[in-house]
């Protein structure tokens, strides 16, 4: 499938089951097309295949019977049981409705999550979804089932951006399993009144899991590409402010850099990975990140 997924990034397509599934397939297949393998291979329990011996291979893996038959050195490969649980926590607050060039942060997040979930399920991992704001909580418990991805997408496309991030997340807290090996992706724009998001993210990290924050922002938010007098509205509070873009740009960018620095330092000090995604950035970069972070749990 060689179709460019960016042509499919339209709200009507993203928010339909067949449309979102198609986009995710295009993204994943496009990324994996250049890879020879996507699963870790080594001295596991179940035999998978042979390959020619290469310098540096463990000599204990050599198959002497194959050597006797063929006169060539072959190594036995087997798939290590590396299944994990991958959970996606989506900030469904109203600030995620900010859009640029016809695509909202929430829609971009849905494509990002659907693509990562598709790749995770292909790896044999359990996938779970928790999307919340102060008005609703959408969940899909992580289980191994052939229909799990379809259920996952059904809930994902039903997520709407409303209200704020909730002050109390008791129901959500119960869904976090601290006793198992998990990879948690927290997808958000990190817009918070105080530390409601930061505090929640810090509380997710344990010795047995990996937590990754995928921060989604628009190019204009990152570069302040505005001209003249512009009215900005806080989507969550409705507050509006009129500014002269030319005079405000330097102060905005300085404050943004400071805020980002504080955020990154806070996450790093707590052993949490942080990656910033712009709405115009290729989603395939997140798949590379997933495979990298997944190896840390092996």
BAFI-3210 file (N, C-alpha, C; in Angstrom, 3 decimals, decimal comma, padded with zeros to 6 digits):
// residues 298
n [1|2|3|4|5|6|7|8|9|10|11|12|13|14|15|16|17|18|19|20|21|22|23|24|25|26|27|28|29|30|31|32|33|34|35|36|37|38|39|40|41|42|43|44|45|46|47|48|49|50|51|52|53|54|55|56|57|58|59|60|61|62|63|64|65|66|67|68|69|70|71|72|73|74|75|76|77|78|79|80|81|82|83|84|85|86|87|88|89|90|91|92|93|94|95|96|97|98|99|100|101|102|103|104|105|106|107|108|109|110|111|112|113|114|115|116|117|118|119|120|121|122|123|124|125|126|127|128|129|130|131|132|133|134|135|136|137|138|139|140|141|142|143|144|145|146|147|148|149|150|151|152|153|154|155|156|157|158|159|160|161|162|163|164|165|166|167|168|169|170|171|172|173|174|175|176|177|178|179|180|181|182|183|184|185|186|187|188|189|190|191|192|193|194|195|196|197|198|199|200|201|202|203|204|205|206|207|208|209|210|211|212|213|214|215|216|217|218|219|220|221|222|223|224|225|226|227|228|229|230|231|232|233|234|235|236|237|238|239|240|241|242|243|244|245|246|247|248|249|250|251|252|253|254|255|256|257|258|259|260|261|262|263|264|265|266|267|268|269|270|271|272|273|274|275|276|277|278|279|280|281|282|283|284|285|286|287|288|289|290|291|292|293|294|295|296|297|298]
n.u [000,853|000,958|-000,027|-000,096|-000,500|-001,083|-002,836|-005,191|-005,813|-008,313|-011,040|-013,574|-012,798|-010,913|-012,505|-014,074|-014,642|-013,638|-012,104|-010,147|-008,872|-007,816|-006,005|-004,186|-003,167|-001,865|000,098|001,599|002,371|003,820|005,950|007,147|007,886|010,514|011,895|013,454|012,682|010,508|010,344|011,998|014,720|016,226|017,734|015,315|012,313|010,835|011,357|012,121|013,432|016,216|019,373|022,256|025,447|027,029|029,920|030,517|028,155|026,539|028,192|026,988|024,573|024,848|023,892|024,711|023,928|022,905|025,269|026,659|025,077|025,061|027,503|027,857|027,717|025,054|022,730|020,373|017,351|015,012|011,869|011,710|009,654|008,172|005,979|004,088|002,159|000,522|-000,493|-002,581|-002,958|-005,077|-005,339|-008,241|-009,185|-010,588|-008,707|-007,383|-008,706|-007,726|-006,788|-004,921|-004,484|-006,718|-006,610|-007,102|-005,554|-006,562|-007,566|-005,215|-003,927|-005,545|-004,968|-002,271|-002,336|-003,897|-002,198|000,100|-001,101|-001,886|000,594|001,575|-000,252|000,328|002,746|001,986|001,214|-000,781|-003,317|-004,539|-006,902|-007,362|-009,158|-009,765|-011,544|-012,877|-015,498|-016,040|-015,062|-013,401|-012,814|-010,826|-010,143|-006,992|-006,583|-005,940|-007,265|-008,832|-010,604|-009,938|-008,587|-010,486|-012,501|-011,036|-010,583|-013,237|-013,910|-011,966|-012,566|-014,877|-014,199|-014,417|-013,389|-013,637|-014,328|-012,023|-008,866|-009,452|-009,692|-009,804|-009,030|-009,960|-011,262|-009,725|-007,240|-007,495|-007,212|-004,607|-002,073|000,317|001,865|002,676|004,512|004,614|004,063|003,495|001,839|001,376|-000,668|-000,868|-001,321|-000,126|-001,224|-001,992|-003,562|-002,338|-000,548|-001,845|-001,719|001,025|001,506|-000,060|001,164|003,742|003,058|002,596|004,875|006,786|009,023|008,736|007,713|007,584|007,242|006,000|005,731|003,889|003,828|001,654|001,516|000,615|002,116|002,052|001,744|004,206|005,981|004,854|003,570|002,112|000,416|-000,098|-002,844|-004,147|-006,713|-006,731|-008,090|-008,778|-009,553|-010,596|-011,458|-012,681|-011,752|-010,658|-008,099|-006,610|-003,859|-000,860|000,735|003,377|004,836|004,452|005,625|008,406|008,407|006,558|007,807|010,096|008,968|007,741|009,923|011,092|009,083|008,910|011,436|011,330|009,342|010,511|012,771|011,531|010,197|012,349|013,837|012,233|012,444|010,999|010,179|010,114|008,586|008,176|005,642|004,788|001,895|002,349|004,211|005,714|004,025|005,221|007,564|006,828|006,394|008,930|009,923|008,294|009,170|011,752|011,407|010,059|011,933|013,258|011,846|012,266]
n.v [-001,188|001,967|004,473|007,906|008,773|011,305|012,533|011,557|012,715|013,930|015,218|013,800|011,354|010,450|010,184|007,931|004,429|002,695|004,534|005,511|003,132|002,526|004,673|004,212|001,740|002,421|004,155|002,445|000,316|001,755|002,632|000,236|-000,966|-000,731|-002,213|-005,235|-006,911|-006,830|-007,801|-008,805|-011,032|-014,063|-016,249|-017,920|-019,679|-020,976|-022,431|-020,637|-019,931|-020,507|-018,870|-017,606|-017,948|-015,223|-013,226|-012,753|-013,790|-015,820|-018,755|-020,935|-021,092|-022,232|-024,612|-027,816|-030,050|-029,036|-028,045|-030,425|-031,511|-029,591|-028,368|-025,773|-022,986|-022,411|-020,496|-021,000|-019,323|-017,849|-016,680|-014,498|-014,464|-011,615|-010,132|-007,355|-004,971|-002,296|000,897|003,620|006,880|009,454|012,887|014,449|017,026|020,315|021,991|020,461|020,679|022,645|023,693|023,483|024,187|022,646|020,352|019,056|018,972|016,826|015,083|014,480|013,199|010,944|009,538|009,098|007,481|005,293|004,250|003,532|001,659|-000,280|-001,214|-002,172|-004,241|-005,920|-006,799|-008,536|-007,536|-006,477|-004,016|-000,976|001,652|004,895|007,624|010,870|013,632|016,301|015,669|013,200|009,696|007,467|004,093|001,230|-001,841|-003,476|-006,378|-009,654|-010,298|-011,131|-009,273|-007,004|-004,698|-003,535|-002,873|-001,087|001,004|001,813|003,044|005,010|006,728|007,804|009,616|012,873|016,269|017,995|020,336|020,385|018,963|016,584|017,426|015,498|012,126|009,530|007,165|006,679|006,272|003,729|002,089|001,825|-000,408|-001,284|-003,474|-004,841|-005,328|-002,603|-000,340|002,953|005,449|008,829|011,102|014,418|018,041|019,371|021,624|023,266|024,492|024,661|022,352|020,064|018,174|017,547|016,505|014,206|012,721|012,291|010,596|008,202|006,748|003,852|001,290|-000,816|-000,074|001,818|005,176|007,456|010,678|012,152|015,042|017,149|019,762|022,729|024,087|026,866|027,466|026,697|028,344|030,825|032,070|034,552|037,510|041,062|042,349|040,001|037,906|035,812|032,835|031,077|027,841|026,251|027,857|029,992|032,548|035,540|037,320|040,170|040,750|042,342|040,817|041,115|042,543|040,876|038,456|037,829|037,795|035,762|033,486|033,317|032,798|030,392|028,699|028,626|027,387|024,901|023,945|023,631|021,681|019,477|019,011|018,277|015,904|014,292|014,069|012,364|010,020|009,821|009,742|012,264|013,615|015,885|016,636|018,115|019,281|019,006|017,082|013,958|010,946|008,529|008,787|008,399|005,674|004,613|005,506|004,025|001,332|001,580|002,348|000,149|-001,854|-001,305|-002,505|-005,144]
n.w [000,000|-001,100|-000,715|000,270|003,523|004,429|002,730|003,575|005,937|007,111|008,966|008,698|007,691|009,556|011,823|011,421|011,536|009,490|008,085|009,930|010,523|008,012|007,597|009,699|008,904|006,517|007,498|009,223|007,491|005,645|007,191|008,055|005,723|004,891|006,690|007,683|009,707|012,556|015,044|018,038|017,984|019,129|021,540|022,291|023,343|021,402|018,277|015,281|012,718|010,407|009,896|008,112|009,651|011,325|011,991|015,427|016,360|018,840|019,570|020,685|019,526|017,099|014,629|014,528|013,119|010,755|009,764|009,268|007,266|005,224|005,149|005,792|008,048|010,208|012,127|014,701|014,975|017,174|018,346|020,976|023,843|024,145|024,837|025,894|027,842|026,415|027,038|026,261|027,142|026,831|026,677|026,691|026,810|026,132|024,943|023,154|020,826|019,278|016,072|012,993|009,603|008,953|010,533|013,712|016,989|018,480|016,523|015,151|017,228|017,477|015,107|015,514|017,844|016,939|014,987|016,458|018,164|016,331|015,433|017,861|018,447|016,344|017,226|019,109|021,511|024,349|024,138|025,464|026,222|027,561|027,720|028,725|030,258|032,269|032,034|030,920|030,614|028,678|028,112|027,301|028,238|028,480|026,695|025,291|022,313|019,274|018,269|019,556|018,572|016,877|018,726|020,198|018,319|017,924|020,377|020,406|018,214|019,182|021,072|022,361|022,452|025,349|028,013|030,780|031,930|034,407|037,907|039,886|039,571|040,235|039,262|037,007|038,184|039,317|037,194|036,558|036,516|038,663|039,026|036,806|033,697|031,701|028,954|028,773|027,037|027,142|025,809|024,994|025,003|026,959|028,128|030,969|033,965|036,452|037,929|037,214|035,119|034,988|037,561|037,540|035,498|036,562|038,640|037,385|036,834|037,476|038,747|037,074|034,637|031,516|030,749|028,439|027,234|024,759|023,334|021,721|019,446|017,588|014,607|014,499|017,176|018,096|016,718|016,612|014,363|013,396|012,219|012,508|014,499|016,692|017,945|020,622|021,969|024,902|024,793|026,793|028,912|027,706|027,757|026,208|024,444|023,016|020,968|019,765|017,340|016,358|018,344|020,481|019,919|020,552|023,378|023,818|022,632|024,235|026,752|026,135|025,560|028,086|029,595|028,303|028,878|031,669|031,811|030,421|032,045|034,450|033,705|032,843|035,222|036,567|035,257|032,876|029,464|026,910|024,053|021,478|019,200|016,186|014,395|011,719|011,486|010,465|011,225|011,351|012,801|015,426|015,513|015,256|017,671|019,406|019,001|019,946|022,663|023,562|023,691|026,022|028,005|027,770]
ca.u [000,000|001,894|-000,751|000,401|-001,560|-001,404|-004,005|-006,365|-005,993|-009,517|-011,867|-014,595|-012,133|-010,298|-013,522|-014,871|-013,891|-012,887|-011,144|-009,026|-008,168|-007,063|-004,871|-003,211|-002,523|-000,951|001,231|002,414|002,971|004,821|007,133|007,769|008,245|011,958|012,497|013,466|011,973|010,026|010,329|013,302|015,000|017,357|017,686|014,062|011,796|010,184|012,159|011,483|014,035|017,674|020,033|023,689|026,256|027,749|030,909|029,941|027,021|026,806|028,518|026,078|023,370|025,144|023,207|025,738|023,323|022,864|026,652|026,995|024,332|025,299|028,875|027,828|027,332|023,754|022,315|018,937|016,703|013,707|011,218|011,607|008,334|008,383|004,701|003,889|000,903|000,708|-001,660|-002,598|-003,727|-005,323|-005,897|-009,373|-009,686|-011,003|-007,557|-006,952|-009,473|-006,980|-006,457|-004,173|-004,585|-007,835|-006,432|-007,045|-004,637|-007,239|-007,608|-003,837|-003,672|-006,253|-004,194|-001,036|-002,653|-004,342|-001,021|000,902|-001,849|-001,818|001,931|001,676|-001,000|001,108|003,826|001,404|001,028|-002,113|-003,470|-005,626|-007,118|-008,011|-009,282|-010,582|-011,608|-013,682|-016,887|-016,209|-013,931|-013,542|-011,806|-010,775|-009,219|-006,032|-006,721|-005,565|-008,472|-008,719|-011,449|-009,547|-008,236|-011,734|-013,100|-010,163|-010,865|-014,600|-013,845|-011,093|-013,250|-015,981|-013,654|-014,669|-012,669|-014,551|-013,911|-010,626|-008,343|-010,137|-008,907|-009,752|-009,037|-010,000|-011,585|-008,562|-006,152|-007,712|-006,905|-003,154|-001,550|001,709|002,561|002,988|005,391|003,757|004,547|002,412|001,957|000,477|-000,767|-001,423|-000,637|000,480|-001,827|-002,522|-003,710|-001,315|000,286|-002,754|-001,218|002,376|001,420|-000,604|002,175|004,788|002,547|002,467|006,153|007,181|010,246|008,418|007,119|008,170|006,228|006,418|004,804|003,876|003,209|001,218|001,274|000,557|003,311|001,899|002,008|005,639|006,763|004,080|003,501|000,919|000,669|-001,090|-003,513|-004,784|-007,474|-006,519|-009,123|-008,516|-010,676|-011,146|-012,112|-013,394|-011,093|-010,093|-007,159|-006,168|-002,445|-000,114|001,586|004,772|005,474|004,283|006,294|009,637|008,054|005,886|008,781|010,954|008,188|007,515|011,165|011,272|008,098|009,317|012,613|010,873|008,606|011,462|013,585|010,676|009,965|013,619|014,210|011,367|012,635|009,923|010,597|009,265|008,803|007,275|005,177|004,042|000,807|002,824|005,313|005,370|003,640|006,152|008,571|006,322|006,553|010,339|010,010|007,649|010,047|012,890|010,986|009,615|013,101|013,677|011,086|012,572]
ca.v [000,000|003,075|005,722|008,838|008,904|012,706|012,885|011,029|013,410|014,751|014,858|012,795|010,063|010,079|009,836|006,774|003,214|002,242|005,568|005,530|001,870|002,644|005,572|003,522|000,697|003,083|004,662|001,332|-000,387|002,640|002,656|-001,082|-001,476|-000,792|-003,014|-006,674|-007,592|-005,900|-008,461|-009,174|-012,440|-014,516|-017,624|-018,048|-021,003|-021,603|-022,280|-019,849|-020,084|-020,514|-017,854|-017,838|-017,463|-013,975|-012,989|-012,136|-014,584|-016,764|-020,066|-021,936|-021,145|-022,932|-025,900|-028,709|-030,970|-028,313|-027,990|-031,745|-031,753|-028,607|-027,872|-024,341|-022,658|-021,760|-020,185|-021,122|-018,136|-018,090|-015,459|-014,409|-014,032|-010,248|-009,428|-006,431|-004,233|-000,916|001,706|004,965|007,803|010,606|014,121|014,812|018,342|021,119|022,613|019,552|020,991|023,628|023,111|024,230|023,578|021,710|019,178|019,388|018,147|015,594|014,191|014,013|012,252|009,701|008,834|008,687|006,364|004,150|003,695|002,871|000,493|-001,289|-001,797|-002,925|-005,490|-006,773|-007,362|-009,469|-006,853|-006,047|-002,574|-000,416|003,079|005,680|008,995|011,518|015,033|016,390|015,329|011,811|008,774|006,379|003,087|-000,094|-002,609|-004,222|-007,836|-010,284|-010,766|-010,792|-008,110|-005,917|-003,481|-002,930|-002,246|000,038|002,100|002,295|003,974|006,123|007,705|008,404|010,597|014,271|017,218|018,787|020,744|020,429|017,759|016,526|017,625|014,198|011,050|008,303|006,023|006,464|005,736|002,304|001,348|001,748|-001,611|-001,046|-004,744|-005,497|-004,667|-001,814|000,834|003,924|006,659|009,895|012,015|015,664|019,262|019,875|022,871|023,067|025,711|024,614|021,166|018,915|017,169|017,158|015,665|012,906|012,013|011,850|009,498|006,979|006,037|002,842|000,600|-001,880|000,411|002,938|006,196|008,356|011,773|012,641|016,365|017,562|021,200|023,235|024,812|028,266|027,536|026,528|029,409|032,072|032,620|035,385|038,895|042,045|042,144|038,689|037,579|034,447|032,364|029,867|026,965|025,619|028,848|030,975|033,843|036,051|038,423|040,717|041,112|042,724|039,647|041,491|042,910|039,799|037,225|037,530|037,435|034,457|032,436|033,182|032,121|029,024|027,951|028,422|026,393|023,609|023,525|023,160|020,430|018,414|018,715|017,574|014,544|013,578|013,771|011,287|008,859|009,801|010,255|013,330|013,877|016,914|016,411|019,188|018,746|018,736|016,128|012,591|010,078|007,403|009,023|007,819|004,223|004,375|005,719|002,891|000,169|001,869|002,328|-001,197|-002,677|-001,042|-003,362|-006,548]
ca.w [000,000|-001,233|-000,606|001,265|004,530|004,684|001,927|004,265|007,210|007,093|010,122|008,404|007,499|010,830|012,809|011,011|011,845|008,313|007,720|010,864|010,337|006,765|007,805|010,545|008,088|005,583|008,282|009,708|006,362|005,060|008,045|008,139|004,398|004,730|007,749|007,411|010,785|013,560|016,345|018,564|017,754|019,917|022,053|023,009|023,629|020,261|017,068|014,245|011,400|010,349|009,076|008,007|010,766|011,120|013,050|016,613|016,836|019,925|019,007|021,241|018,694|015,840|014,449|014,012|012,154|009,483|009,291|008,746|006,027|004,170|005,139|006,071|009,409|010,364|013,493|014,962|015,517|017,777|018,816|022,422|024,300|024,610|024,841|026,998|027,797|025,971|027,371|025,708|027,972|025,966|027,230|025,822|027,191|024,981|024,279|022,085|019,616|018,487|014,770|011,993|008,267|008,894|011,382|015,135|017,787|018,879|015,360|014,943|018,314|017,176|014,087|016,184|018,740|016,136|014,313|017,489|018,638|015,281|015,487|019,122|018,327|015,438|018,029|020,066|022,782|024,756|023,998|026,244|025,982|028,605|027,243|029,742|030,622|033,486|031,739|030,485|030,641|027,710|028,422|026,687|029,059|027,654|026,677|024,026|021,634|017,851|017,996|020,443|017,840|016,415|019,906|020,515|017,388|018,187|021,500|020,060|017,358|019,939|022,013|022,025|023,280|026,172|029,347|031,201|032,562|035,706|039,127|040,546|038,574|041,025|038,402|036,166|039,013|039,546|035,967|036,393|037,158|039,018|039,257|035,538|032,743|030,831|028,245|028,817|026,238|027,591|024,664|025,506|024,566|028,189|028,571|032,305|034,761|037,494|037,699|037,209|034,189|035,402|038,756|037,145|034,713|037,487|039,445|036,589|036,698|038,454|038,360|036,124|033,393|030,801|030,495|027,370|026,966|023,385|023,398|020,386|019,318|016,229|014,154|014,897|018,609|018,301|016,080|016,709|013,005|013,269|011,794|012,892|015,778|016,703|019,151|021,053|022,902|025,676|024,457|027,985|029,784|026,899|027,898|024,965|024,597|021,734|021,061|018,565|017,130|016,150|019,609|021,468|019,494|021,285|024,751|023,766|022,359|025,404|027,791|025,685|025,766|029,524|030,025|027,772|029,622|032,977|031,588|030,081|033,225|035,405|033,226|032,840|036,601|037,030|034,397|031,880|028,157|026,361|022,631|020,973|017,833|015,538|013,582|010,359|011,582|010,060|012,338|011,375|013,838|016,676|015,437|015,571|019,115|020,075|018,958|020,812|024,070|023,878|024,011|027,397|028,922|027,499]
c.u [000,890|001,214|-000,155|-000,723|-001,970|-002,601|-005,305|-006,661|-007,108|-010,423|-012,894|-013,989|-011,569|-011,336|-014,532|-014,008|-013,032|-011,807|-009,915|-008,196|-007,289|-005,826|-003,779|-002,453|-001,508|000,298|002,167|003,111|004,056|006,100|007,889|008,272|009,753|012,662|012,419|012,707|011,580|009,958|011,731|013,512|016,224|017,161|016,443|013,619|011,275|010,982|011,404|012,092|015,553|018,139|021,535|024,424|026,980|028,745|030,280|028,747|027,471|027,024|027,604|024,819|023,604|024,432|024,183|025,188|023,252|024,272|027,048|026,325|024,770|026,740|028,958|027,325|025,995|023,445|020,813|018,424|015,367|013,167|011,115|010,212|008,468|007,076|004,576|002,493|001,202|-000,590|-001,501|-003,518|-003,858|-005,972|-006,989|-009,994|-009,886|-009,835|-007,047|-007,744|-008,807|-006,563|-005,680|-004,238|-005,615|-007,697|-006,273|-006,053|-005,275|-007,304|-006,224|-003,500|-004,344|-005,495|-002,906|-001,277|-003,052|-003,159|-000,137|000,220|-001,815|-000,464|002,095|000,946|-000,293|002,270|003,315|001,181|-000,446|-002,176|-004,688|-005,711|-007,831|-008,003|-010,208|-010,461|-012,507|-015,159|-017,093|-014,908|-014,237|-012,449|-011,954|-009,718|-008,286|-006,195|-006,214|-006,813|-008,403|-009,560|-011,037|-009,262|-009,481|-012,444|-012,341|-010,488|-012,261|-014,599|-013,030|-011,804|-014,414|-015,507|-013,894|-013,889|-013,643|-013,865|-012,414|-010,157|-008,926|-009,193|-008,746|-009,899|-009,072|-010,286|-010,401|-007,422|-006,277|-007,300|-005,406|-002,601|-000,049|002,511|003,015|003,894|004,540|004,546|003,371|002,740|000,916|000,467|-001,515|-000,733|000,034|-000,032|-002,494|-002,578|-002,624|-000,376|-000,569|-002,297|000,150|002,340|000,915|000,441|003,277|004,347|002,427|003,733|006,399|008,477|009,994|007,856|007,981|007,031|006,785|005,341|004,974|003,109|002,919|000,913|001,230|001,823|003,249|002,135|003,504|006,451|006,103|004,040|002,205|001,331|-000,449|-001,654|-004,336|-005,519|-007,281|-007,582|-008,647|-009,721|-011,331|-011,892|-012,940|-012,799|-010,451|-009,165|-006,672|-004,724|-001,913|000,933|003,065|005,483|005,429|005,141|007,516|009,348|007,413|006,908|009,726|010,230|007,948|008,756|011,397|010,338|008,475|010,530|012,254|010,181|009,563|012,308|012,796|010,479|011,250|014,028|013,375|011,447|011,581|010,412|009,613|009,626|007,734|006,933|004,402|002,989|001,229|003,953|004,871|005,106|004,557|007,237|008,134|006,480|007,991|010,553|009,428|008,576|011,266|012,507|010,589|010,780|013,573|012,991|011,452|013,584]
c.v [001,240|004,437|006,589|009,114|010,352|013,183|012,454|011,748|014,446|014,287|013,758|011,409|009,563|009,569|008,810|005,536|002,764|003,241|005,564|004,258|001,925|003,518|004,883|002,457|001,294|003,565|003,525|000,614|000,459|002,664|001,328|-001,613|-001,592|-001,621|-004,498|-007,449|-006,565|-006,527|-008,870|-010,680|-012,852|-015,929|-017,804|-019,478|-021,725|-021,341|-021,529|-020,102|-020,194|-019,265|-018,144|-017,235|-016,175|-013,791|-012,249|-012,876|-015,536|-018,159|-021,162|-022,086|-021,856|-024,284|-026,859|-029,719|-030,316|-028,207|-029,312|-031,996|-030,843|-028,130|-026,380|-024,112|-021,898|-021,566|-020,376|-019,810|-018,536|-016,795|-015,496|-013,910|-012,646|-009,459|-008,558|-005,827|-002,786|-000,153|003,114|005,838|009,104|011,754|014,594|016,136|019,207|021,788|021,752|019,765|022,076|022,981|024,071|023,464|022,454|020,472|019,620|018,482|016,811|014,602|013,629|012,960|010,911|008,877|008,292|007,448|005,122|003,468|002,932|001,601|-000,631|-001,993|-002,656|-004,253|-006,455|-007,438|-008,406|-008,861|-006,598|-004,530|-002,106|001,085|003,712|007,137|009,740|013,032|015,115|016,080|013,876|011,023|007,630|005,355|001,840|-000,859|-003,418|-005,731|-008,353|-010,888|-010,305|-009,574|-006,889|-004,617|-002,767|-002,229|-000,980|001,244|002,677|003,338|005,203|007,172|008,383|009,467|012,011|015,168|018,112|019,217|020,798|019,043|017,721|016,731|016,315|013,113|009,691|007,078|005,670|005,817|004,232|001,459|001,177|000,584|-001,445|-002,329|-005,417|-004,651|-003,934|-000,697|001,795|005,126|007,664|010,949|013,264|016,855|019,959|021,258|022,620|024,381|025,793|023,445|019,904|017,803|016,641|016,205|014,277|012,085|011,472|010,634|008,183|006,133|005,075|002,198|-000,433|-001,375|001,471|003,902|007,185|009,418|012,213|013,963|016,855|019,056|021,584|024,009|026,277|028,450|027,487|027,727|030,782|032,792|033,386|036,793|039,804|041,807|040,857|038,489|036,097|034,078|031,091|028,956|026,361|026,595|029,862|032,366|034,270|037,219|038,853|041,184|041,556|041,640|040,013|041,779|041,784|038,570|036,882|037,106|036,049|033,337|032,228|032,423|030,660|028,170|027,657|027,335|024,996|023,075|022,961|021,806|019,270|018,016|017,920|016,124|013,719|013,175|012,649|010,047|008,699|010,431|011,293|013,564|014,846|016,634|017,630|018,565|018,448|017,712|014,723|011,694|008,862|007,551|008,408|006,307|003,827|004,498|004,539|001,680|000,354|001,735|000,909|-002,081|-002,466|-001,941|-004,833|-007,110]
c.w [000,000|-001,113|000,493|002,267|004,741|003,874|002,606|005,574|007,125|008,234|009,848|008,245|008,824|011,814|012,299|011,218|010,670|007,935|008,613|010,736|009,084|006,962|008,610|009,750|007,137|006,313|008,672|008,558|005,699|005,867|008,025|006,803|004,207|005,780|007,401|008,477|011,818|014,930|016,760|018,399|018,555|020,382|022,906|023,151|022,400|018,979|015,984|012,866|011,534|009,610|009,093|009,197|010,374|012,259|014,232|017,156|017,944|019,326|019,527|020,398|017,361|015,799|013,754|012,996|010,776|008,884|008,640|007,404|004,890|004,071|005,400|007,488|009,417|011,854|013,604|015,552|016,123|018,329|020,332|022,787|024,934|024,634|026,091|026,904|027,430|026,236|026,818|026,563|027,192|026,732|026,270|026,247|025,949|024,261|023,131|020,798|018,774|017,167|013,885|010,678|008,229|009,754|012,841|015,847|018,135|017,728|015,060|015,989|018,031|016,134|014,695|017,043|017,950|015,456|015,300|017,980|017,612|015,302|016,739|019,022|017,378|016,161|019,014|021,431|023,070|024,610|024,785|026,034|027,172|028,157|028,186|029,745|031,848|033,265|031,340|030,597|029,674|027,985|027,556|027,475|028,166|027,798|025,337|023,398|020,188|017,468|018,805|019,701|017,324|017,566|020,276|019,629|017,597|019,292|021,140|019,213|018,075|020,920|021,495|022,975|024,034|027,465|029,574|031,624|033,972|036,890|039,884|039,492|039,263|040,169|037,514|036,957|039,212|038,343|035,744|037,204|037,414|039,158|037,968|034,660|031,709|030,146|028,153|027,954|026,732|026,501|025,094|024,862|025,750|028,572|029,921|033,056|035,825|037,194|037,619|036,256|034,640|036,590|038,415|036,401|035,620|038,284|038,704|036,579|037,849|037,971|037,264|034,795|032,729|030,482|029,476|027,173|025,515|023,399|021,991|020,372|017,843|015,886|014,561|016,390|018,889|017,796|016,159|015,358|012,786|012,865|012,281|014,279|015,715|018,023|019,457|022,092|023,597|025,490|025,698|028,892|029,013|026,978|026,585|025,249|023,213|021,877|019,706|018,360|017,025|017,463|020,633|021,162|020,338|022,716|024,806|023,599|023,547|026,519|027,432|025,916|027,245|030,041|029,559|028,527|030,982|032,843|031,317|031,279|034,256|034,989|033,284|034,252|037,196|036,148|033,319|030,576|027,652|024,900|022,148|019,518|017,351|014,626|012,144|010,339|011,192|011,271|012,446|012,426|015,161|016,680|015,745|017,076|019,879|020,132|019,854|022,278|024,497|024,296|025,446|028,404|028,773|028,502]
res [x|x|x|x|x|x|x|x|x|x|x|x|x|x|x|x|x|x|x|x|x|x|x|x|x|x|x|x|x|x|x|x|x|x|x|x|x|x|x|x|x|x|x|x|x|x|x|x|x|x|x|x|x|x|x|x|x|x|x|x|x|x|x|x|x|x|x|x|x|x|x|x|x|x|x|x|x|x|x|x|x|x|x|x|x|x|x|x|x|x|x|x|x|x|x|x|x|x|x|x|x|x|x|x|x|x|x|x|x|x|x|x|x|x|x|x|x|x|x|x|x|x|x|x|x|x|x|x|x|x|x|x|x|x|x|x|x|x|x|x|x|x|x|x|x|x|x|x|x|x|x|x|x|x|x|x|x|x|x|x|x|x|x|x|x|x|x|x|x|x|x|x|x|x|x|x|x|x|x|x|x|x|x|x|x|x|x|x|x|x|x|x|x|x|x|x|x|x|x|x|x|x|x|x|x|x|x|x|x|x|x|x|x|x|x|x|x|x|x|x|x|x|x|x|x|x|x|x|x|x|x|x|x|x|x|x|x|x|x|x|x|x|x|x|x|x|x|x|x|x|x|x|x|x|x|x|x|x|x|x|x|x|x|x|x|x|x|x|x|x|x|x|x|x|x|x|x|x|x|x|x|x|x|x|x|x|x|x|x|x|x|x|x|x|x|x|x|x]
***
